[in-house]
Structures are given as C-alpha cells and as structure tokens.
Amino acid sequence: MSNKTLDRFSQGLIVSCQALPDEPLHSSYIMARMAAAALEGGAVGIRANGYSDIVEIKKTVDLPVIGIVKRDYDDSPVYITPTIKEVKELLEAGVDVIALDATTSIRPNNSSLEQLLAEIKELDTDVLLMADCSTIAEAKKAVDLGFDIISTTLVGYTPQSKDLDLSADDYAPLKEIIEYTKANGKYFIAEGNMDTEEKISNAIKLGANSIVIGSMITRPQLITKRFVNIVETAKDKLC
C-alpha cells in the first residue's frame, strides 16, 4: 500500500520514546528531546504515548508519529489505546498513525475490537490504524479487519502468546505473519524485543517494512541493568 507516512517509514527505524509516570525520564520535554536525538541519529518515525508527549514531540521534530495512550481499566488487561476515548485524544494530538491493542484479550466493558473499529469509522478520519498483536492468529485477523499496519508489539506480553518465540532458529512464526500481511497488501512493522542485530537483520530479510525499537534506546535504566548483568556474569566466571 502507498501512503505518504508509510513511504517515510519504509525500510527505516522508528524509535519508541516513552516513559511512564514511575520512570526516571517521565517528562514531555525529555521525550521530545529523545525524539530529537532519534531524528539526529537517522530515525524515520517516532512512537509515543499520551497527548502531552505527542504534542511536544510534534513541536520538536518533523517526523511521523505513531501514537498510543496507555491507560488501565479495572475490567480489562488491555491498556494500549483500549477505547474510543483514547482514540479521540490521539486524533486531537494530531498523530499520523494510531496503534491499538488488537489481541483477543478481554476489552473494557466487555466490548470487542470490531466495535472499536466501527466507532473509529464513525469519526470519519483518514488516520492510519496499526494493530499491536501478540499471536499469528491475531495478526491475521487484524489484516482481515482492515488495519493498515500490522505489528508484533505484544508478543510475549499476553497469556496467549507466552510460548510464542518470534526469534526461534527458523523464524517461522514471524515469517508466517509477514507473508500473510504483505500478501494482503498491508504494511508490517517488526516490534517487540528487537534488541539484537540478528533479530533486526532477520526481520528485514523476511520482509518487514520497518523496525520499532524502544527500551534499548530510550530507557537508560534498562540499558544500564543489561550491562550490569553482563558485568556480574563476567565477575561470576572469575570465581
């Protein structure tokens, strides 16, 4: 599919600039500076969370933004743009793409993904919709439902995907998702634990249109912890 935003994304790296309220870098100003650093490094797009962060990022960089709103509901484990309320917030912020949970997990008010898509359609917006999926079946359903972009964002983060390994030796699950997505004229973004050169290279080889990386670039506490573990492991081997 051809689209100005997707053309800008094509074959490039999208950086997820997010920090939740309990994280050290939680600040719209800091997330905007993260986006500026990502742009300087060659990123082709930004994924961001929440109205304030998105507005500040769009003031700072001229890059297309994939927007989400993370919000918890007592009756559902779905937290990525779970209802039409969050969708409207993202439209007001002026995002280029809205990403939302497209899993089979129970949604707020026991609603369905199909109901949410119908509500979005009633808004008469031409914003692109991105499906954050966690299984092969969910990705295929998202394609069939008409999402513009399919992603593996939630693989390993839902009960139904806990045993799915997209980076297994043969990369068969990832290959199946990408082939189905592209055969139906949709755009595929590899996201979710894209934290090694091997994983990224294989996703591109299999046909991923773009890659999203977040924590390995924009969450220094996690980056630090990773290297601390490497240091501790090296020390243990000396004992």
C-alpha positions in Angstrom: 0.0 0.0 0.0 1.2 3.5 -0.8 0.8 6.4 1.7 3.0 9.4 2.5 3.6 8.3 6.1 4.4 4.8 5.1 6.7 6.0 2.4 8.6 7.9 5.1 8.7 4.8 7.3 9.8 2.4 4.6 12.8 0.3 5.4 13.7 2.6 8.3 14.0 2.6 12.1 11.2 4.0 14.2 12.1 4.9 17.8 9.7 4.5 20.6 10.0 7.5 23.0 8.1 6.6 26.1 8.5 6.9 29.9 5.7 6.0 32.3 5.0 8.1 35.5 7.1 5.8 37.7 10.2 6.0 35.4 13.1 8.5 35.8 12.7 10.2 32.4 9.0 10.7 32.7 8.6 14.2 31.1 7.1 15.5 27.8 10.1 17.8 27.5 12.6 14.8 27.9 10.6 12.6 25.5 10.7 15.4 22.9 14.5 15.7 23.3 14.7 11.9 22.9 12.8 12.3 19.7 15.2 15.0 18.6 18.1 12.7 19.3 16.4 9.9 17.4 16.0 12.2 14.4 19.6 13.2 14.6 20.6 9.5 14.6 18.5 8.8 11.4 15.1 7.6 12.7 12.3 7.8 10.2 9.5 8.0 12.8 8.5 8.1 16.5 6.2 6.0 18.6 4.9 7.9 21.6 2.5 7.6 24.5 0.0 10.2 25.6 -1.4 13.5 24.5 1.2 15.8 26.2 4.2 13.8 25.0 2.9 13.6 21.4 2.1 17.3 21.2 5.6 18.2 22.5 7.3 15.8 20.2 5.4 17.1 17.1 6.6 20.6 18.0 10.2 19.4 18.2 10.7 17.1 15.2 9.2 16.8 11.7 8.7 13.0 11.8 5.5 11.0 11.5 4.3 9.8 14.9 2.6 6.5 15.9 0.5 7.5 18.8 -0.8 5.4 21.7 -2.5 6.1 25.0 -1.6 3.6 27.7 -4.5 3.5 30.2 -5.5 0.8 32.7 -9.1 -0.3 33.1 -10.2 -2.4 36.1 -12.2 -4.9 34.0 -9.6 -5.5 31.3 -5.9 -6.3 30.8 -5.9 -4.2 27.5 -4.0 -1.0 28.1 -2.8 0.2 24.7 -5.4 2.6 23.3 -8.2 0.5 24.7 -11.3 2.6 23.9 -12.7 5.3 21.7 -11.8 7.8 24.4 -8.1 7.3 23.8 -8.5 7.3 20.1 -10.1 10.8 20.2 -7.2 12.0 22.4 -4.7 10.9 19.8 -6.7 12.5 16.9 -6.7 15.7 18.8 -2.9 15.4 19.3 -2.5 15.1 15.5 -0.9 11.7 15.2 -0.2 10.2 11.8 -0.9 6.6 13.0 -3.0 5.3 15.9 -1.8 2.0 17.4 -4.1 -0.1 19.5 -4.3 -3.5 21.1 -5.6 -5.9 18.5 -5.3 -9.0 20.7 -8.0 -11.4 21.8 -7.7 -10.2 25.4 -10.9 -9.1 27.1 -11.5 -5.4 26.4 -13.0 -2.7 28.7 -16.8 -3.0 29.2 -16.6 -6.4 27.5 -16.5 -4.7 24.2 -14.9 -6.1 21.0 -12.2 -5.0 18.7 -14.8 -4.9 15.9 -16.9 -2.5 17.9 -14.0 -0.2 18.5 -13.2 -0.2 14.8 -16.8 0.7 13.9 -16.6 3.6 16.4 -13.4 4.8 14.8 -15.0 4.6 11.3 -17.8 6.8 12.5 -15.3 9.6 13.3 -14.7 9.8 9.5 -10.9 10.1 9.9 -8.2 9.0 7.4 -5.6 8.4 10.1 -3.8 5.1 9.7 -4.5 2.3 12.1 -1.9 0.0 13.5 -2.6 -3.4 15.1 -0.5 -4.3 18.1 -0.7 -8.1 18.0 0.6 -11.0 20.1 -0.1 -14.1 18.1 -0.2 -15.3 14.5 -4.0 -15.7 14.6 -4.4 -12.1 16.0 -2.2 -10.7 13.2 -4.1 -12.5 10.5 -7.4 -11.3 12.0 -6.1 -7.7 12.1 -5.3 -8.0 8.4 -8.8 -9.3 7.7 -10.3 -6.5 9.8 -8.6 -3.9 7.6 -5.9 -2.5 9.7 -3.3 -0.5 7.7 -0.3 -1.7 9.7 0.3 -5.0 11.5 2.9 -5.3 14.3 4.1 -7.9 16.7 4.3 -5.4 19.6 2.6 -7.6 22.2 4.2 -11.0 21.5 5.1 -12.4 24.9 3.1 -9.9 26.8 -0.2 -11.7 26.8 -1.2 -15.2 28.2 -2.0 -16.4 24.7 1.5 -15.5 23.4 3.7 -16.6 26.3 5.0 -19.6 24.4 5.5 -17.9 21.0 9.1 -17.2 20.1 9.5 -15.0 17.0 13.3 -15.3 17.2 13.4 -19.1 17.1 16.1 -20.6 14.9 13.8 -20.8 11.8 11.9 -17.6 12.5 8.8 -19.5 11.1 6.1 -17.6 13.2 7.5 -14.2 12.2 7.8 -15.3 8.5 4.1 -16.5 8.5 2.9 -13.2 9.9 4.9 -11.2 7.5 3.9 -13.3 4.4 0.2 -13.1 5.3 0.4 -9.4 6.0 2.1 -8.5 2.8 0.2 -10.9 0.6 -2.9 -8.9 1.6 -1.3 -5.5 0.8 -0.7 -4.4 4.4 2.4 -2.8 5.9 4.4 -4.8 8.5 6.4 -3.3 11.4 8.6 -5.6 13.5 8.3 -4.5 17.1 8.8 -6.2 20.4 12.2 -7.2 21.8 14.0 -6.2 18.6 17.1 -5.9 20.7 19.9 -7.7 18.7 21.4 -7.2 15.3 20.4 -10.8 14.4 16.7 -10.2 15.2 16.6 -7.0 13.3 18.5 -8.4 10.3 16.3 -11.4 10.1 13.1 -9.3 10.3 14.3 -7.2 7.4 15.3 -10.3 5.4 11.8 -11.8 6.0 10.2 -8.7 4.6 9.5 -6.3 7.5 8.8 -2.8 6.2 10.1 -1.1 9.3 11.5 -1.8 12.7 10.5 -0.2 16.1 13.0 -0.1 18.9 12.2 1.4 22.3 13.7 0.4 25.5 17.1 -0.4 24.1 17.4 3.3 23.0 15.2 5.4 25.3 15.1 3.6 28.7 18.6 4.1 30.2 17.6 2.3 33.4 17.0 -0.9 31.4 20.1 -0.4 29.3 22.2 0.0 32.4 20.6 -3.1 34.0 21.5 -5.1 30.9 25.2 -4.1 31.1 25.3 -4.6 34.9 24.1 -8.1 34.4 26.9 -8.6 31.8 29.4 -7.3 34.3 28.1 -9.5 37.1 28.1 -12.6 34.9 31.8 -11.9 33.9 32.7 -11.5 37.5 31.0 -14.8 38.5 33.0 -16.6 35.8 36.2 -15.4 37.5 35.2 -17.1 40.8 
